[in-house]
Amino acid sequence: MTDAEKEDKMDKKVSIIVPVYNVEKFIIETVECVRSQTYENWELLLVLDGCIDRTEEVLEEYCKEMADERIRMVRQPHNQGAAAARNRGVREATGRYIAYLDSDDLWEKDKLTKQLAFMDETQAAFSFTGYEFADENGKGLGKVVHVPAIMEYEDALKNTTIFTTTVMFDTKKIEKEQLYMPQIKSEDTALWWKVLRNGYKAYGLDENLVRYRRAGHTLSSNKLEAVRRIWNLYRRAEGLSVFKSMYYFCFWAVRAVLRRV
């Protein structure tokens, strides 16, 4: 491979960041959905966040067997949470594009191919896609969340449709330093808002390319906790008044219900 070819390859490389904590039941299927991608120029950063089950052992056995040099296991010194794990992944990333994947979610095999083509077509620095709710076994439930073509800051405050496992950033257009998540609950939404507040637009590819596994008693399924988190984001992260927070919250509540019925 010539130097020019190497440079071109690096310029199109996707760094996929997966925070990993106690997911021995799901993690191999998630890794396999990456290895099955039609787009092959990627690196997979599995950020082990102080697992106390057999997740690390399962991954070590799998990586030894597969011998896929594109997969890297990165170990946190102790459990620090998803935000810190994703931020570690951003620091370790060597690709131009940053993509997020949660450790129990699944991508369709052409997710990267289609999303990269979409970003090239729209010249997007920040993109996201549609997705489908799935059961604990990863089987789609037929409830697909459609996404708008473009979201700006004001839109995002009303509509938290942007789902982490669908997001991709182009670090040629947004510096990596702007992609660190704050250490608060709903850190992913807080990052999207920060990026959009800085004048970027998020471009939505309205195609179902992701399966969002909703496994039992997860934080995401706790509705009261979700209400607390979004209110905290409005008041503390964004510094909005009570009146503005209530205004945006009403839109958020309606759309959150519609996504799930």
N, C-alpha and C positions, 0 to 999 in steps of 0.2 A: 504493500500500500504506500503510495506517495505521500509526501508531507501535505500536499493540497487535499488529497482524499481523506487523510486523517483529520485535517482541520474541518473539512466539510462534515465529517461524521460527528465530530464533537459539537459542531454548531447545531446539529439536529437531534442531539441526544436528549432523552427525557429521564429525569431523576424522579423516581416514584418513592414517596415517603410513607412508610407504614409504622405507626406507633404500635408496639406489641406488648400486651399485658394480659397474662392468664387467658389465652385463647387457644389452648392445645386442641380443642375440638374443631376449630374452624380454620386455623392459620394455613394449613397445607393447601386447602381448597382455594384460599385467597391467593397464595403464591402461584398456584397452578393457573389461575385465570390471567396472571401477568405473563407467565411463560407461554401461554397460548395466544398471545396477542399477534395479530398479523403484522404489526409494526414491531421490529425487533431491535431497534437502536435505543435501548433503555438500560438503566441500572436500577436495581431494587434495593432500597435502604430499609432494612428491617431493624427498627430501633427498639431494642429490648429494654423495657422499663422496669427492671427489678421483679421479673415474674417469680411467683412462688409455687406455680404448678409445674407441669412437665413441658411447657411450651418451648423453652430453650433447648431441652434435650431432643424434642421432636424435630425442631428446626435444624439442629446440628446433624442429626442422622440424615435428614432429607437433603441438606446441602452437600453433605459428603457423598451421598449416592448420586445426586444429579450433576455435581461438579460444574455448575453453571457460574462462570466467572462474573456474570452480570449481577449476581446476588451478593449483597454484603450485609453481614450482621454487625450492628453497632450497639455496644452495651453502655447503658447509663450506669453510673456508680450505685444508684439506688432509685427507688420509685419516685418519680417527680411529676407524673401526670402527662396527659396527651400533649398539652401545649409545649412543654419542655422537650418532649420526645420529637415532636414535629420540628421544633426549632433546631434541635441537634441535627436532624436530617437535612434541613436547609443548609446548615454550616458545612455538612459533609458532602453535599451534592456537587457533582462535577458537570452535570448537564445544563444545557441552555434552558430547558423547560422544567418547571417544578409541577409535579402532579401528586395529589393526595389520594390515599386509599386507606380506608379503615380496615382493621385486621379481620373483620368478619363479613365484609362486603365483597361483592363480585362485579367484575367488569365483563361486558360482552367482548368477544374476541377482536372486534374491529373498533373498539373504543378509541384507542390511541390514534389509529389511522384516520378515522373520521374527524376527531377533534383537532388534530394537527392541521389537516386540510382546511377545516373551518377557520382556524386561527390565521392561517396563511391568507385565506380568501378575504377575511374581514379585517386583517391587520390588527387583531385583538392582542392586548397585553394580558388580559384576564378573561377567561372563558369558563363556562359551566354547561352542563347538559341536563336533559331530562333523566328521570330514573323511575324505577318500579319498586314498590314495597314487596318484600319477600318473606316467607315464613322462616322458621328456625333452620330448615333444611336447605335454604337458599332458593327455594322454588318461588317463582313470581306469582303474586296473588292477583294479577290483572289490574291493580290500581296503579296507573302510571301518572306521575306528576309532570305536567307540561310546564315549560319555562318560557318567559318572554324573550323577545329578540335582543333587547338591550335593557340593562338596569343601571341607573345612576344612583347617587347617594340617597336622595329623597325616596326613590322607589324602594330601595333596599330596606329602609326603615319601616316601611309598610308591609314588606313582603319578604319573609326569610326563606324563600324557595331555594336559594343557593345551598346546595348540599355538598359537604366537604369532599366526598368520594368522587364528585364530578368535576372538581375544580382543577384548572391548569393555568399557570402563570408563565409568561415569557420574560426571562431575566435580562434580555437585551433591552426590554422596554420598561421593566420595573426592577430596580436594584434589589438584590437579595436582602439587603438591610431593611427594606420596607416590608418584608414578608415574615418577620418574627411575630408570633402570636403572643398576646399579653397573658399573664398568669391570672386569669379570671375564668369563671364559668362561662360556657358558650364562647370560648376563645376564638373559635373559627369564625363565627358571625362577627365578632368584634374586629377581626382582621379584615374581613370583606368590607365592613363599614369604613375602616381606616383608609384602605386603599381607594375606595370610591370617594371618600371625603377629600382625598388629595387630587381629585380631578380625573381619575381614570373611569372608564366605563367597563361594565361586565357584559360580555356578549354571550347570549344563550343559544345553544344548539338544541332545538326542540326535538330531540330524538332520544328514545329510551336506550341508553347504553350502560346502565348501571342497575344492579339489584341491591337494594338496601335491606339487609337482613334485620328484622326486628325480633330479637330472641328474648322472650320472657320479660323479666323484671329489670329492664335496663333503664338508665337515666333518661333516655330519650322517650321512654314510654310513660314516665311519671309526669302527668299533666300539670299538677300543682307546682312541681319543681320547674317545669318549663316556663310557667307564668312568672315565677320568681326570677328566673334567669333573665328573661327578656326585659322585665321591668328594671332590673339592676343594670342592664346594658344601657337602657335609655337614660336612666338617672345618673349613673356613676361613670360609665365608660364614655358616653356621649355628652354628659352634662346638660341634658335637656330639662326644661321646666316641667312641673307636674302637668300643666295643661298640654304641652306638646307631647309629653310621654303618653298621656291618656289618648290623645288624638291618634298617634301612630299605633298604640296598643290595640285600639279598636279594629284597625285594618288588619293587624297581625293576627288577632284572634279569629276573625272571620276566615281569613285565608288558611290559617292552620287547621281549622275544622274542615274546610273544603278539601284540603289535601288528603284527609284521612277518611272521608265518607264515600 
